[in-house]
């Protein structure tokens, strides 16, 4: 998650959309007042992502307190975190700045997204022995839609398609004044192949179509 006061943009970090790679490309070009959240593997320290208010400081610096209080605690004054919804970012910013900055993110074909997340979690060991259908129906799979909407309405200026990454970078570079020449893909595929259709039965295909309908309608995806 990035809030750039120097370049007047907000980058909402969505899941499985090369967002970590995009952050790594942008952060070295940002200013001392800009905000970004920490990253791991390899580690990147966050900047200006929490205030000196004790609940903010404790949440950022003490994992046990964070687990107890939660990242979305009402006690927070100014605390930003990875995959933070734009609606919560709005509550942490002056209204004039939030309205005036360009807000953008990426999303991905939902059928492809779910397969990508499945293999990522298998690699981590969370669902190592599960088949895909069990994962799809028993794990509460997060949706990026919830990160860039409020009350069901999109409140970012641009939702780019992950599949159009290269052409989208040209537009982002023009309004954010960012050079993406050194972009690398940090979490390149954990999957045995790039395809996703073979993992679906008709029922699981229909399940994703129903659950991800707002994303599919917004960005024009099909199976």
Secondary structure by P-SEA (a helix, b strand, c coil): cbbbcccbbbbbbbcccaaaaaaaaccccccccbbbbbbcccbbbbcccccccaaaaaaaccaaaaaaaccccccccccccccccaaaaaaaccaaaaaabbbcccccaaaaaaaaaaaaaaaacccccccaaaaacccccccccccccccccccccccccccaaaaaaaaaaaaacccccccccccccccccccccccccaaaaaaaaaaaaaaaaaacccc
